[in-house]
Amino acid sequence: MDGYAVRGPAPWRVVGRRLAGPGAAPGTLLPGTAVEIATGAPVPGEADAVLPYERSIRVDDTVTPDPQAPAGRRNIRVAGEDAQAGDPLVPAGRRVTSAVLGAAAQAGADTLAVRRRPAVRLAVTGDEIVHGGVPAPGLVRDALGPAVAAVVAAAGGTVAASVHLPDDGAALHAALTAGGADVLVVTGSSSVGAADHLHRVLAGLGAAWHVDGVQCRPGHPQLLARLPGDGPWVVGLPGNPFAGLVAALTLLQPLLEALTGAAPAPGVRLPVFGSAPVPARGVRLVPVHLEPTRATIATGARPASLRAAATADALAVLDPGWTDGAPADLLPIP
C-alpha cells in the first residue's frame, strides 16, 4: 500500500522515504518512527505495518492514524508467503492459462514442462462428398470435417492435415500409413457397408483394437484402435453428421484430452425435459438447450442432420428408462 511503514505505537516521526525500484529496504526503523513508502517498495524488516495514506493524518513530520478509519491489515507482503522453493504452483494436468503463465512468471519460473498439442490427421471419406457450394444430385457437403476440426481445437489438439479420400481401401491404407500425426481421424468407412474399408485396413495393419462399436444412438459404429509399435491412434467416426459429432465428443475429445494430460472436467447433470425415444440397451444422446437448473430437448434431431445440434448448448445422455424430467449427464458442445 502507498503510505507509511511504521514501528511501535503512534505517533510516528517520518524519517525517510522509499519508492518502488531496485535497492535494499531502508535501514533500521526505530520504535516511534516511520518511513513513507510506495506500493511495491521493500519494507524495513522492523516495521509492524504499513499505514495507508487514506488512514493516516500527517502534520509536518509526524504521522498518526485516522481515528475514524477502521483497523487495517498489516499491508505487508512477506517473501515466500505464496509458495516456498520446491512447492508445486499448479498440479500436473492443468492447461497453461493466462493465470498459470502469470503465476509462473511471478515465481521466477522461466520455462514450463508441457505436453505438446496432439497432431491430428483428418481423413474424410466418401465418393459423394464435396467441400464447397451446393452439392449436385447424388452428392453431399462435408459437414463433419469442419465440426471435427472444432472439436480437435477445443480438446487441445491441432489439425496437421486434412485429406479427402474416395471409397477405396488402398487410398485409406496410404492415408493411415502416411505418418506425421499422433491421431488419425477417419469420418465414414467405420461401419460394415460395401464402401466401408476401415475395419479391413486396420486388420491388415495389425492394429490393436480398443473400441469397436458403442451402445449408443446415434453414433454406434465408432471405433478406436492403435497402429503397431506405439503408432498413431485411429478414431473412426460414423459418416452421418450428428452421429459423427456424437462419436467425436464421446471418443475423440476424451482421447485428445488424455494425450494432453488434461484433468477430466467435472461432470454436469441436470433434469432433462422433453420427449425422446430411449433404447432398451445403451443410451441415446440428444441435443438440449440449457437453463440454470434444467435442460430442454431440442426438436428435430436426426443422425444425418446437425441443425438441432447447432441450436443446442449440450448433448444429454439418456439412459434406458429415462422419463421426462429425470436427470441426465450432459456433454457441452464446443
Secondary structure, 3 states (H helix, E strand, C coil): CCEEEECCCCCEEEEEEECCCCCCCCCCCCCCEEEEECCCCCCCCCCCEEEEHHHEEEECCEEEECCCCCCCCCCCCCCCCCCCCCCCCCCCCCCCCHHHHHHHHHCCCCCCCCCCCCEEEEEEECCCEECCCCCCCCCEECCHHHHHHHHHHHCCCEEEEEEEECCCHHHHHHHHCCCCCCEEEEECCCCCCCCCCHHHHHHHCCCEEEEECCCEECCCCCEEEECCCCCCEEEEECCCHHHHHHHHHHHHHHHHHHHHCCCCCCCEEEEEECCCCCCCCCEEEEEEEECCCCEEECCCCECCECHHHHCCCEEEEECCCCCCCCEEEEEECC
